[in-house]
Amino acid sequence: GEDVEQSLFLSVREGDSSVINCTYTDSSSTYLYWYKQEPGAGLQLLTYIFSNMDMKQDQRLTVLLNKKDKHLSLRIADTQTGDSAIYFCAEGKDAGNMLTFGGGTRLMVKP
Amino acid sequence: GAVVSQHPSWVICKSGTSVKIECRSLDFQATTMFWYRQFPKQSLMLMATSNEGSKATYEQGVEKDKFLINHASLTLSTLTVTSAHPEDSSFYICSVPRGAETQYFGPGTRLLVL
């Protein structure tokens, strides 16, 4: 079946860049998403990328997609303490269908 | 601002009672909404797909008689946890697709069954 995997934990210093990685198995995924979840809160859509794209940049966020290796990454430039949260990658055929989520990566930003 | 709301945010109930959770899309209509469950320190697991005008579609292992879903209108889906037990304590999150590209999540409802 479909599987999405992420590393569990990442720690960076404030001001550094963070790179969160994700691998998926479903080659028919059309959209790949990054969501942010702060403690006790719901999921906030950060960005998404269409499967025919290699890169998408949105302010401090850069998404890279290697479709051949089924590898997705989220780079956060100039990481701030407010970026501390759990980041989930997810894949789906389109938004009208269910999303399959990775286990989440907990990002800790140290001052 | 928020595009999907959930009510209530928190609910504590006694074992055996039923709890209704509402999910509303605030700015747009949706024929489909999704219900997810998230246990502590775990990822989101899809429970069911709520379909306006027809029965919900449940994922394997999710009891449809225990988790009743009603897609009452194009902006409202409800999830009722019937005869709740402590093992049902979890964070329930709904999501609403908008267009072909985005899916917005509600803020979640934390259920604690004593």
Interface residues (C-beta under 8 A of the other chain):
Chain A: Y31 Y33 Y35 G40 A41 G42 L43 Q44 L45 Y48 F50 F88 G92 D94 A95 G96 N97 M98 L99 T100 F101 G102 G103 G104
Chain B: Q6 T32 F34 Q42 S43 L44 M45 L46 T49 I93 S95 P97 R98 G99 A100 E101 T102 Q103 Y104 F105 G106 P107 G108 R110
